[in-house]
Amino acid sequence: MKTSTKWTIGSLIAVALLIAAVAIYAVVKPTAQPEASGGNGASSTVADNSHRLTEPENSTVTLVEFLDFECEVCGAVYPVIEQLRAEYGDRVSFVVRYFPIPSHLNSMNAAVAVEAAAQQGQFEAMYSRMFETQPEWGEQQDSKAALFRTFAEDLGLDMAKYDAAVADPATQERVASDFDAGRQLGVEGTPTIFVNDKKIELRSEADLRNALEAALAK
């Protein structure tokens, strides 16, 4: 990852959060929401059905990212997460949760496609494909569901099952459940990252690395 990207993550996120907050406000009436705690409060950032990129045995540290596949900042953070997974994946559980921003036309389409792939055991492969191809389809004003279907074909998925999953309202409801959980945890935009239920103020890669090191040291 280029150094310039690494050190502009904070400013990019600040803009993304503002835009996302306006978009979410326009679609969902804001209500008072509890904040995630450091493990002692009522809210947890991980659900039983959350998707895990890594799940090391006896791990006591969990990193959770609420993301939008069409979010450019999430795309910039993706290689950072991949690097951290390579370094800490044997000690840290990395969890992904959906948070499709309403103003992004294809964010829900992308999340539904990933969830449909997950139903065939290919969550990680489709998750990676979305970010690797984001410049090709992001910020477009027409549906890219057909393109996402070609990604599923490339992965060798059972396309009848994939199509059925995409058409099943329960698949979108699964995505929406993550979005609703994020709202309850105070998520206003993407990416929002928690380490052991504590929201990280993300300005650079070092913020994530320091948070992981501190959690591991406890």
PLY file of the C-alpha trace (Angstrom):
ply
format ascii 1.0
element vertex 218
property float x
property float y
property float z
element edge 217
property int vertex1
property int vertex2
end_header
0.00 0.00 0.00
1.28 3.47 -0.88
2.38 5.64 2.00
0.13 8.48 0.85
-2.92 6.22 1.19
-1.78 5.00 4.57
-1.53 8.46 6.05
-4.69 9.95 4.52
-7.01 7.28 5.90
-8.09 9.53 8.77
-9.11 12.45 6.57
-10.86 10.15 4.11
-12.82 8.55 6.93
-13.84 11.95 8.33
-15.39 12.88 4.97
-16.93 9.44 4.54
-18.51 9.57 7.99
-20.09 12.96 7.28
-21.51 11.84 3.94
-22.72 8.55 5.40
-24.34 10.20 8.38
-26.35 12.48 6.09
-27.33 9.52 3.89
-28.38 7.38 6.83
-30.32 10.27 8.42
-32.30 10.64 5.20
-33.35 6.98 5.24
-33.46 5.97 8.90
-34.83 8.17 11.65
-32.04 8.58 14.22
-32.69 7.35 17.73
-30.59 7.34 20.86
-28.28 4.35 20.59
-26.03 2.65 23.13
-22.33 2.75 22.48
-20.20 -0.37 22.31
-18.30 -1.00 25.50
-14.90 -2.41 26.20
-16.46 -5.71 27.08
-18.32 -4.69 30.22
-21.43 -3.09 28.68
-24.61 -4.50 27.23
-23.65 -4.30 23.56
-21.32 -6.64 21.70
-19.92 -6.01 18.24
-20.04 -9.71 17.28
-23.18 -11.73 16.59
-23.47 -15.50 16.47
-23.80 -15.37 12.67
-21.01 -12.85 12.06
-18.54 -13.75 9.33
-15.03 -14.49 10.57
-11.97 -14.16 8.36
-9.83 -15.69 11.09
-10.80 -17.52 14.25
-7.68 -18.68 16.10
-8.20 -21.09 18.95
-8.31 -19.49 22.40
-8.14 -15.97 20.95
-9.06 -13.20 23.41
-8.84 -10.35 20.89
-11.39 -9.60 18.19
-11.28 -6.95 15.48
-14.66 -6.17 13.93
-15.06 -4.04 10.80
-18.42 -2.65 9.71
-17.96 -2.02 6.00
-19.58 -1.05 2.73
-18.16 -2.73 -0.37
-18.77 0.42 -2.44
-17.06 2.72 0.07
-13.75 4.00 -1.31
-12.30 4.37 2.17
-13.13 0.72 2.90
-11.31 -0.10 -0.32
-8.28 1.87 0.91
-8.39 0.12 4.30
-8.80 -3.36 2.76
-5.05 -3.92 2.11
-4.30 -2.68 5.64
-6.66 -5.29 7.08
-5.09 -7.95 4.87
-1.62 -7.05 6.15
-2.80 -7.11 9.77
-4.46 -10.48 9.18
-1.16 -11.81 7.89
0.61 -10.56 11.02
-2.00 -11.19 13.71
-4.38 -13.77 12.25
-2.99 -16.53 14.44
-3.82 -14.50 17.59
-6.71 -12.22 16.61
-10.20 -13.01 15.32
-11.00 -10.79 12.34
-14.74 -10.29 11.84
-16.62 -8.58 9.01
-20.11 -7.07 9.28
-22.16 -5.42 6.57
-23.05 -1.73 6.70
-24.29 -0.74 3.22
-24.66 3.04 3.03
-28.08 3.91 1.54
-26.66 6.52 -0.85
-24.44 3.92 -2.55
-26.55 2.37 -5.30
-24.72 -0.96 -5.39
-23.69 -1.34 -1.77
-26.69 -3.54 -0.93
-26.35 -5.46 -4.20
-22.72 -6.17 -3.35
-23.48 -7.22 0.22
-26.29 -9.53 -0.94
-23.95 -11.09 -3.50
-21.32 -11.68 -0.81
-23.91 -13.13 1.55
-25.21 -15.43 -1.19
-21.65 -16.64 -1.75
-21.23 -17.09 1.99
-24.13 -19.54 1.95
-21.91 -21.74 -0.22
-18.84 -21.30 1.97
-17.24 -18.62 -0.21
-17.60 -15.50 1.92
-13.92 -14.60 1.96
-13.40 -15.16 -1.76
-16.33 -12.93 -2.72
-15.43 -10.34 -0.06
-11.95 -10.07 -1.57
-13.27 -9.96 -5.11
-15.51 -7.01 -4.32
-12.66 -4.88 -3.04
-10.22 -5.98 -5.74
-12.70 -4.91 -8.45
-14.25 -1.90 -6.69
-12.75 0.69 -9.11
-14.54 -1.08 -11.97
-18.06 -0.85 -10.56
-18.11 1.59 -7.63
-20.00 4.89 -7.82
-22.00 3.73 -10.85
-25.63 4.73 -11.32
-26.87 1.41 -12.68
-27.25 -1.94 -10.96
-24.15 -4.14 -11.02
-25.97 -7.25 -9.80
-25.31 -8.96 -13.15
-21.59 -8.24 -12.81
-21.57 -9.63 -9.30
-23.22 -12.76 -10.67
-20.22 -13.24 -12.98
-17.99 -13.11 -9.90
-20.01 -15.97 -8.45
-19.61 -17.91 -11.69
-15.85 -17.32 -11.61
-15.78 -18.79 -8.09
-17.49 -21.92 -9.34
-20.61 -21.47 -7.23
-23.80 -23.42 -7.83
-25.57 -20.69 -9.77
-29.08 -21.99 -9.16
-28.45 -21.78 -5.42
-26.76 -18.40 -5.81
-29.68 -16.95 -7.78
-32.15 -18.35 -5.26
-30.19 -16.80 -2.39
-30.01 -13.39 -4.09
-33.77 -13.48 -4.72
-34.59 -14.65 -1.19
-35.65 -11.70 1.03
-33.97 -13.47 3.95
-30.57 -12.78 2.39
-31.14 -9.03 2.35
-32.60 -9.28 5.83
-29.35 -10.90 6.97
-27.43 -7.92 5.59
-29.90 -5.48 7.14
-29.50 -7.15 10.54
-25.81 -6.18 10.53
-26.71 -2.63 9.52
-29.24 -2.39 12.36
-26.72 -3.80 14.83
-24.19 -1.25 13.68
-26.65 1.56 14.24
-27.26 0.31 17.77
-23.51 0.34 18.36
-23.17 3.93 17.18
-21.83 3.20 13.71
-22.47 6.20 11.46
-20.28 5.44 8.48
-17.70 3.09 7.04
-15.28 1.74 7.81
-15.96 1.61 11.54
-13.61 -0.73 13.38
-13.79 -2.08 16.90
-11.14 -3.99 18.85
-12.67 -5.94 21.73
-15.83 -3.81 21.47
-13.92 -0.52 21.63
-14.33 1.79 18.66
-10.98 2.79 17.16
-10.34 6.37 16.06
-8.73 5.51 12.77
-6.21 8.00 11.43
-3.52 5.63 10.19
-2.54 1.98 10.13
-0.66 2.58 13.39
-3.92 3.18 15.24
-5.10 -0.33 14.44
-1.75 -1.91 15.14
-1.45 -0.12 18.48
-4.99 -1.18 19.46
-4.23 -4.81 18.66
-0.94 -4.74 20.54
-2.58 -3.18 23.59
-5.38 -5.75 23.59
-2.96 -8.62 23.18
-0.84 -7.34 26.05
-3.72 -7.50 28.53
0 1
1 2
2 3
3 4
4 5
5 6
6 7
7 8
8 9
9 10
10 11
11 12
12 13
13 14
14 15
15 16
16 17
17 18
18 19
19 20
20 21
21 22
22 23
23 24
24 25
25 26
26 27
27 28
28 29
29 30
30 31
31 32
32 33
33 34
34 35
35 36
36 37
37 38
38 39
39 40
40 41
41 42
42 43
43 44
44 45
45 46
46 47
47 48
48 49
49 50
50 51
51 52
52 53
53 54
54 55
55 56
56 57
57 58
58 59
59 60
60 61
61 62
62 63
63 64
64 65
65 66
66 67
67 68
68 69
69 70
70 71
71 72
72 73
73 74
74 75
75 76
76 77
77 78
78 79
79 80
80 81
81 82
82 83
83 84
84 85
85 86
86 87
87 88
88 89
89 90
90 91
91 92
92 93
93 94
94 95
95 96
96 97
97 98
98 99
99 100
100 101
101 102
102 103
103 104
104 105
105 106
106 107
107 108
108 109
109 110
110 111
111 112
112 113
113 114
114 115
115 116
116 117
117 118
118 119
119 120
120 121
121 122
122 123
123 124
124 125
125 126
126 127
127 128
128 129
129 130
130 131
131 132
132 133
133 134
134 135
135 136
136 137
137 138
138 139
139 140
140 141
141 142
142 143
143 144
144 145
145 146
146 147
147 148
148 149
149 150
150 151
151 152
152 153
153 154
154 155
155 156
156 157
157 158
158 159
159 160
160 161
161 162
162 163
163 164
164 165
165 166
166 167
167 168
168 169
169 170
170 171
171 172
172 173
173 174
174 175
175 176
176 177
177 178
178 179
179 180
180 181
181 182
182 183
183 184
184 185
185 186
186 187
187 188
188 189
189 190
190 191
191 192
192 193
193 194
194 195
195 196
196 197
197 198
198 199
199 200
200 201
201 202
202 203
203 204
204 205
205 206
206 207
207 208
208 209
209 210
210 211
211 212
212 213
213 214
214 215
215 216
216 217
